[in-house]
Amino acid sequence: MAERFRKPGIIEQQEGFVDLKILVKKARRGDEEVVILITWESEEHWKKWEKSDAHIAGHKQRRNEAKPEYILNVEVGHYEVKAVKQAAQSASAED
């Protein structure tokens, strides 16, 4: 699953796209959990992507394909960033 999202795609060229992170939870008992985290500059940018011809065409193309057996569940969630912490600047970096 993660391999599919590692390849370059059209999403990187979309206005407002910030980044895409692939998170893989360490497997216990053989099952692996993969989370794809996509960040946009704004909700409006995300909505524009969701309604774009490129996004819709990509999903239509896969609609007729059988879901691979290794995919047990697909869940989509929308989150709003409330806080971000950055690494503290070291004293030597400020000189």
C-alpha positions in Angstrom: 0.0 0.0 0.0 2.7 2.5 1.0 4.5 1.8 -2.3 1.6 3.2 -4.3 1.9 6.6 -2.5 5.7 6.7 -2.8 5.5 7.2 -6.5 5.3 10.7 -7.9 1.8 11.7 -8.7 -0.4 14.6 -9.7 -1.2 15.6 -6.2 2.2 17.2 -5.7 1.4 19.7 -8.5 -1.9 20.8 -7.0 -2.3 24.3 -5.7 -2.2 24.4 -1.9 -0.6 20.9 -1.5 1.9 21.0 1.4 3.0 17.4 1.9 2.1 13.8 2.0 3.4 11.5 4.8 3.3 7.7 4.8 3.1 6.3 8.3 3.5 2.6 8.9 2.6 1.2 12.3 5.0 -1.5 13.5 3.3 -4.8 12.9 2.2 -7.2 15.6 0.9 -10.6 14.6 1.6 -9.9 11.0 -0.9 -7.1 10.4 0.5 -3.7 9.3 -1.4 -0.4 9.6 -0.6 2.3 7.0 -1.8 5.9 7.4 -1.5 8.4 4.6 -1.5 11.9 6.0 -2.0 14.7 3.4 -1.6 18.3 4.5 -3.1 21.2 2.6 -2.7 25.0 3.1 -6.4 25.3 3.6 -9.7 23.4 3.6 -10.6 25.3 0.4 -7.5 23.9 -1.3 -8.4 20.4 -0.2 -12.0 20.8 -1.5 -10.7 22.0 -4.8 -8.5 18.9 -5.1 -11.4 16.6 -4.1 -13.6 18.1 -6.9 -10.8 18.2 -9.5 -11.0 16.1 -12.7 -7.7 14.5 -11.9 -8.7 13.3 -8.5 -12.1 12.0 -9.7 -10.5 10.3 -12.7 -8.0 8.5 -10.5 -10.8 7.1 -8.3 -13.0 6.1 -11.2 -10.0 4.2 -12.7 -9.7 2.1 -9.5 -13.5 1.7 -9.0 -13.7 -1.4 -11.2 -10.5 -3.0 -9.7 -10.9 -5.6 -7.0 -9.6 -4.4 -3.6 -6.4 -6.2 -2.7 -6.9 -8.9 0.0 -4.2 -7.2 2.2 -6.5 -4.1 2.6 -8.8 -4.9 5.5 -10.3 -1.4 6.0 -10.2 2.0 4.5 -11.1 5.0 6.6 -11.1 8.7 5.7 -10.9 11.4 8.3 -10.5 15.2 8.3 -8.5 16.9 11.0 -7.8 20.5 11.8 -4.4 21.4 13.1 -4.7 23.2 16.4 -1.0 23.4 17.3 2.4 22.6 15.9 5.7 22.5 17.8 9.0 23.0 16.2 12.4 21.9 17.5 14.1 24.5 19.7 16.9 26.5 18.2 20.3 25.6 19.7 22.5 28.4 21.1 25.1 27.8 18.4 22.5 28.2 15.6 21.6 31.7 16.9 25.2 33.0 16.7 
